[in-house]
Amino acid sequence: MIFFYFYAETTMAYHSDDEISVDLFILRPIFRYFDVCKKHGILPNKAILAELFKAKLKNARHEVSSLVVLLDDLKDVDYYPLLDLLMEIDSSEIDAVDMINRSSCVLSGERVSSLLRAVNKKLQVVDVRDISFGKDFLLDLSRQGLTCQVLNLRSSHFRKLKMVGKFVQMHVLNLDFSASLTSFREDCFACMPNLKSLSLCETRIANLWTTSAALSKLPSLVELRFQNCLLCSDTGSSPVSSWNKVNEDMDSKSHRDIGLYIELPSLNGEAIPYLPSGIEYEDMNDYDANHDVRSTAEDSSDDSEFDFSGHRQDFSLMELLPDLPRGWNQLVDQQNEISFGTLDMQDEDQFSPGSSNSRHPSYIASKKYISRHPSPICYEKHYRDYMIASLPNLKVLDNLHIQKVDRETANDSFRRHFEYLPYNMNNKESVVSILQKREVRASPTRTHTSKKKFSYASRKSQHFYSRSLSAAKVGSSTWPTLRPLSVLSSISRDERRSFRPRQFEYHPSESSLMAFGTLDGEVVVVNHESEKIVSYIPSLGAMNSVLGLCWLKKYPSKLIAGSDNGSLRLYDVQSTPTISRGIYHTPVTFDEFDQLTSVHVNSIDELFLASGYSRHVALYDISSGRRLQVFADMHREHINVIKFSNHSPSLFATSSFDRDVKLWDLRQKPNRPCYTASSSRGNVMVCFSPDDHYLLVSAIDNEVKQLLAVDGRLHLDFAIASTGSSQNYTRSYYMNGRDYVISGSCDEHVVRICCARTGRRLRDVSLEGKGSGTSMFVQSLRGDPFRDFNLSILAAYIRPCSSSEIVKVTFSQILFSEINTNVYQSFLKDT
């Protein structure tokens, strides 16, 4: 009590009687704090007393009185008195409570959670560093929710955001510098109906589709930020002036600026909370990098929503984002002026005459901005247009106001560059509805005179309904299902180990079978539905890494395997047992092809070709096992991939790092190619479309083009953004017949799905590693030939000690219990 009276007397000496009127009613929370301290037998915390008195002074001036609790100043003995005080705060004269944690805190995460929940309606700002409290604190916060209006979790350790608790009162959420945050769970924002402002600068968020789908669950969201765009001017201010305000009251508080200014909604509801654009984030390193953090020892599980595997001291973007492509470091390091068009990743012809944006070209061209603290999603092509078109209620993106013309331009750009649903469908429809329509229209209630007309209409409608069903599957969820193919070998009763796949191929006629070759020279045939091994072929010391696999079509039990040491063998998997039986039949062996990288069998199973790290191609006869011929110097550099056409047994294509793709005909003794098509970079691979109408060519760093197979003319450039890396080897294949193209690169963790007819992007599939620093990259991929919008990815981890794995991807999220099984099976049979 002596301290309180001394403090009150000293403070009031600086204010006149006209300014401050203090009575016992106003001082009641302070007296209450003394009572609870006496009850627990401890001295009052001076910092809490100071903040209580400041709140009372503001109350006396008829200002908003806010109690600021600086968690850094608390000790364990202060916990119970403060908890008792906060539990009664709703009935006191204090208008709001702010809970701030700026550096280290001795309180446990459990106790901090209790303090946060002790305040109900009056909890205003929560600003904490989860590094002090660990995984359990974040888990509790995510599941239980908070009643605060502003939640500042900058530098949090979320990995997959899943805030399913109730955050009904929250207006602002700041997750800037959350360097582990890669994605959102599907319903992570479902309990935030009043969230208006969200900031996600310098995270690892990269996927446009899952991000926009998650954000669409926020009905009140008007401000969004993945980067901090500043207007280039003498003042360096932001183009959104209201975001430049700095709360002057924060300077008078006992803590530094929390990095998030909010003007809470007034009683009439006209005020809108804003995020600051001019903040320098100098307080990113406020906490002591050397103090002993209790959570750093916590391991991140394979599917963990959090990552406390390490404590970062340097917040450089390139170090925070280890899975950024190597070429992006130039973009990140360039903190120079960039134009509006460059910032939005839009084509140069966007402002050309005749475009929807040509009405204001001078206004837009004159604006230049600096982008600071961008997340990887900002580097996606047409990022700004996509977000604006996907979030119709958004008013401000990256500090830039969204005008009517911006939204019109964005909608037009979205239609030109993206597919909302497969096959250009405009509206989502349930599978049940499609099947019902199909049954009604297929009902045989037709007159005899209209049989011919109905037969034609029925055939046409079956194709339409098949595509509609595919669109419904993809539209049912933006989040695809990713499941690693789990196949374990049993060497003995006591020993089991996993395989290390290096190449794989679906079976051409058995929908459940897949073959993969390993880094150890093994060939494994597996039922990829049941994950059971059908046949196992050991290396027997003869093979190294299996790089080439090809099934025979007329003899579906046979396949050819080639390894990097040149070994070539033909196996019959029907005569090759599983591991447990341990009896192996002698395969057919062919003459070796040194440094082999690719093998392929022609359409009638008579011949196969081999290519590799040379300029030559070898032709083999399958029935005799002889090498028939070596075609020398077909390219100027080595030939990475060779492919026969799917229907003509004599036509084949070669792709080389000399930047050329060539079509050859064995009937003409391939001394000269039928034609040559060139890329701007070295070609990684080539393949024919299933009907042989097109050639799909993939060159280094996302240069993917579709050529007319008849003469090599360019049919379609998919215009995938490059990363700047000369080691970003890109591979692309067809999916759903020839309807779609899937493309992935070895320096990136994403597979892009594009329409093969228009080139528009349908979806991106993002691979996520197991914890921090274990990012995954695309080594190879294939579309499932029997299931629409199903594919498999050979994914490799960035860590050398981690093995690669085959990941199965499906977009089907249908609840088949809701569908009449007989109707569905009938539909599949007809289509």
Buried (B, 14 or more C-beta within 10 A) or exposed (E): EEEBEEBBEEBBEEEEEEEBEBEEEBBBBBEBBBEBBEEEEBEBBEBBBBBBBBBBBBBBEEEBBBBBBBBBBBEEEBBBBBBBBBBEBBEBBBBBBBBBBBBBBBBBBEBBBBBBBBBEEBBBBBBBBBBBBBBBBBBBBBEBBBBBBBBBBBBBBBBBBBBBBBBEBBBBBBBBBBBBBBBBBBEBBBBBBBBBBBBBBBBBBBBBBBBBBBBBBBEEBBBBBBBBBBBBEEEEBBBBEBBBEEBEEBEEBBBEBBBBBBEBBEEEEEEBBBBBBBBEBEBBEBBEEEEEBBBEEBEBEEEBBBBBBBBBEEBEBEEBBBBBBBBBBEBBEEEEEBBBBEBBBBBEEBBEEEBEBEEEBEEBEEBBBBBBBBBBBBBBBBBBBBBBBBBEEBBBBBBBEBEEBBBBBBBBBBEEBBBBBBBBBEEEBBBBEBBBBBEEEBEEEEEEEEEEEBEEEBEEBBEEBBBBBBBBBBBBBBBBEBEBBEBEBBEEEEEEEEBBBBBBBBBBEBBBBBBBBBBBBBBBBBBBEEBEBBBBBBBEEEBBBBBBBBBBBEBBBBBBBBBBBBBBBBBBBBBBBBBEEEEBEEBBEBEBBEBBBBBBBBBBBBBBBBBBBBBBBBBBBBEEEEBEBEBEEBBEBBBBBBBBBBEBBBBBBBBBBBBBBBBBBBEEEBEEBBBEBEBEBBBBBBBBBBEBEBBBBBBBBBBBBBBBBEEBEEBBEBBBBBBBBEEBBBBBBBBBEBBBBBBBBBBBBBBBBBBBBEBBBBBBBBBBBBBBBBBBBBBBBBBBBEBBBBBBBBBBBBEEEEEBBBBBBBBBBBEEEEBBEEBBEBBEEBE
